[in-house]
Amino acid sequence: MKKTVAGVLLAAVLAAPAPAAAQYDQCGEDDIACDELWYWLGETLFLYELGVLNLIGEGARQCFEADTAAWHEKVAASCGEDAACTETAYRERLASLAPLQPGMNAAEGVAMDGIAVLATVLGPETGDLPAAAPPVPFDATGRLVWASEHIEHMGLAVDAGAAAGHVIVFDMDIGNQPGHTSLMQMIENAPDTEVLVRGSSATAPDGVANFDTEQCRLVYRLP
């Protein structure tokens, strides 16, 4: 039986841990305002993360789930019992995910200046993540362009100036995932917007790295 989006989300809700606010004891015994704040932060982030899963392609969901797990682990390790550190991290995460929320998830009080916002998540272009050697992390920042000048770097790419661009999606793969449409619309409607792309490297024969399109790629719009 084919899984519906609703079914996927229901499974995610049932499998996911309780909202993060339940995992912190930041408040005094009778501090109702504090309790309400942490409940709101945890519940809203929980819904925002599910909202992203609802909008991205099926192949990209495993990528966002891995990113979400890594983010929560990083915050727990770096902030520990520091409530202010944790609150800041939660608010920044909410602001970064806000553009990908359906209307029912939209919440007041999450906008923040200077935060890179998630534009889309791309999964492997030909299926599941490979079980080969661990990927080599690779980030690139610049304008998003449709590159065509260099034979080994043709497709949706991060502009590298005079050098060949770092391809995010090769021409032959465009259309495989819903996230490709988001990137093409960004190129057409906001050509001067800079992005940060996080993924893994795949060095071309000319020595310039493209993104490994058989690994996860997360694309952020920079402020």
SVG drawing of the C-alpha trace seen along z (x, -y; Angstrom):
<svg xmlns="http://www.w3.org/2000/svg" viewBox="-4 -42 47 44">
<polyline fill="none" stroke="black" stroke-width="0.4" points="0.0,0.0 1.3,-3.4 2.1,-5.7 0.4,-9.0 2.0,-12.2 -0.4,-12.1 0.6,-8.5 4.3,-9.5 3.7,-12.3 1.6,-10.2 4.4,-7.6 6.9,-10.4 4.8,-11.7 4.4,-8.3 8.1,-7.5 9.5,-10.9 10.4,-11.7 8.3,-14.0 8.6,-17.7 12.0,-18.9 10.6,-21.2 9.7,-18.0 13.5,-17.1 14.6,-20.3 14.1,-21.3 14.8,-25.0 12.1,-26.4 11.4,-26.8 8.6,-24.8 5.9,-27.5 7.3,-29.5 4.3,-29.2 5.6,-31.8 8.9,-29.8 7.0,-26.5 4.8,-28.0 7.9,-29.4 9.6,-26.1 6.5,-24.2 6.0,-26.7 9.6,-26.4 9.6,-22.7 6.1,-22.2 6.6,-24.8 10.0,-23.4 8.5,-19.9 5.7,-21.1 8.1,-23.1 10.4,-20.0 7.3,-18.0 6.2,-20.9 9.5,-20.7 9.1,-16.9 5.7,-17.5 7.1,-19.9 10.3,-18.2 10.6,-15.3 10.5,-11.7 14.2,-11.1 15.1,-14.3 13.3,-13.3 16.0,-11.0 18.4,-13.8 16.4,-16.3 15.7,-13.7 19.5,-13.1 20.1,-16.9 17.5,-17.3 18.9,-14.6 22.4,-16.0 21.2,-19.5 19.5,-18.4 22.6,-16.4 24.8,-19.4 22.6,-21.8 22.4,-19.3 26.2,-18.9 27.1,-22.6 24.5,-24.2 24.1,-21.6 22.1,-23.2 22.5,-26.7 18.9,-27.8 19.8,-31.0 22.1,-29.2 19.4,-26.5 16.6,-29.1 18.8,-31.1 19.5,-27.9 15.8,-27.0 14.8,-30.5 17.5,-30.4 16.3,-27.0 12.7,-28.2 13.7,-31.2 15.6,-29.1 12.7,-26.7 9.9,-29.3 9.8,-29.8 9.0,-26.1 6.0,-26.0 2.4,-25.4 0.0,-28.1 -1.3,-26.0 2.2,-25.9 3.0,-29.6 3.7,-31.1 4.4,-34.6 7.6,-35.5 10.0,-33.3 11.4,-35.9 15.1,-36.9 17.4,-39.1 20.7,-37.7 19.6,-34.1 20.3,-31.8 16.9,-30.2 16.4,-26.8 15.4,-27.0 15.2,-23.3 16.7,-19.8 17.9,-17.5 18.2,-13.8 20.3,-11.4 19.4,-11.9 19.1,-8.2 17.7,-6.8 18.7,-5.9 21.9,-7.1 24.8,-4.9 26.4,-2.6 29.9,-3.4 32.8,-5.2 31.7,-8.1 31.3,-11.3 33.7,-14.2 31.8,-17.3 31.8,-20.2 30.2,-23.7 30.1,-26.5 28.8,-30.0 27.8,-32.3 25.1,-33.1 23.0,-30.3 23.4,-30.1 22.5,-27.8 26.1,-27.0 26.9,-26.0 30.4,-27.2 32.5,-24.2 31.6,-20.8 32.2,-19.1 30.2,-21.8 26.9,-22.1 23.7,-22.5 22.4,-24.3 25.5,-25.5 27.1,-27.8 28.9,-30.5 32.7,-30.6 33.5,-33.7 36.1,-33.1 36.5,-29.5 34.0,-26.7 30.9,-26.6 30.2,-23.9 27.3,-22.0 24.5,-21.1 22.3,-19.4 23.6,-18.3 21.6,-19.2 20.7,-15.6 19.1,-15.2 17.0,-18.4 13.4,-17.5 14.0,-14.4 13.0,-16.1 10.6,-18.9 13.5,-20.8 14.9,-21.5 11.9,-23.7 12.6,-25.8 16.2,-26.4 15.2,-27.3 12.6,-29.7 15.2,-31.3 17.6,-31.8 14.7,-33.3 13.2,-35.5 16.1,-36.5 19.3,-36.1 21.4,-38.1 20.6,-36.0 23.5,-34.2 23.2,-30.7 25.1,-28.4 25.0,-24.8 26.0,-22.0 26.8,-18.6 29.7,-16.3 32.4,-16.9 32.9,-15.1 36.0,-16.4 35.7,-16.7 38.6,-15.7 39.6,-19.4 40.3,-19.4 37.3,-21.6 34.8,-20.2 31.1,-19.7 28.6,-18.5 28.2,-14.7 24.7,-14.4 24.3,-10.9 24.5,-12.5 22.3,-15.0 22.5,-18.7 20.9,-21.4 20.5,-24.8 20.1,-27.9 19.4,-31.5 21.8,-33.9 20.6,-37.1"/>
</svg>
